[in-house]
Amino acid sequence: MLKWTPNDTGRARLGLAISRKCAKQAVVRQRIKRVIRESFRQRRLAFPAVDIVVMCRPDAARLDKRRLREALERQWQSIG
C-alpha cells in the first residue's frame, strides 16, 4: 500500500513501514525493504516533489523479488 503527499523540499522522499505483521522474520522484512529502496532509487528523478510512505501488506512476504518489483512499478505509476 502506498500513500503520498506533496512536499516543499523539491525532491521525492521515501518512508517505509514494514512491521512484524507483514513478515515475522527480520530477514524477510529486510529483503522487502531492499527491493523497495532499490526500486525507488531507480525512479527517484521521475517523481515530483512528494513524500512517499510504503506500508507492507502480509501478502508481500510471499512474493519473490520480481513480483514485488512489478507490484511496486504499478504503484509508482499512480504517483507520476
N, C-alpha and C positions, 0 to 999 in steps of 0.2 A: 504494500500500500504506500502511496506517495502523496505527500502534501507539500505545497509550496506557496510562498508569498513573496511579493516584490521586496527588494531591499534597496538601500541607497549607497551601497559600497561600490557599485559599478562592476561587480563580478558575481558569479554564481558561487554559492557555498553549500556544503553538504553536511547533513547531520544524520546519524544512524541510531536507530532504536531497535536493537536485536536482543530480545530478552530470553530468559530460560524457557519461557512458554513456547517460544519459536523453536528452539533446539536445546535439548538437555545438555549435550556435550559441548564444552567450550571449543573444541576443535572444529565442530560443525559451525558454530556461531562465527568463529574467526574466518572460516572459508567463505561464508556468506558475505561477511564484511569486506574481505579482499576482493571478491568479484564485484561488489557494488562500487567500491572505491575505484577500481580499475576502469570500470565502465564509465563512471562519472568523469574520471581524468581524461579519457579519450574524447569525451563530448563537451567538456567544460567550456570551450570557446564558443560553441554553438548556442549555449544557453544565454538568455537575457540575465539581467542582474536580479537574481532570485535566491531565496533561502529554501533549500530542499531538505525535507526530512523523509527518510525511507524507514518505514516501520515493517518489520518482518511478520509474516503470517506463518503459522505452523507448517503449512504445506510446502513452504520454501525449503525446508530442511531436507525434503525428499527429492528435490530437483538436482540434477547434475549441473556442472558449471555451464555447459552450453545452453541448456534450457533456462537456467537462471538469467544468463545474459540476454537471451531472446525476450524473456518476460520484462526485463529492465528496459530494453530498447523500445518496447511498446509503451511503457510508462513514460520514458523520456520524451517520446514524440508528443505527448499531451502538453508538455511544457513549452516546447519551441522547436 
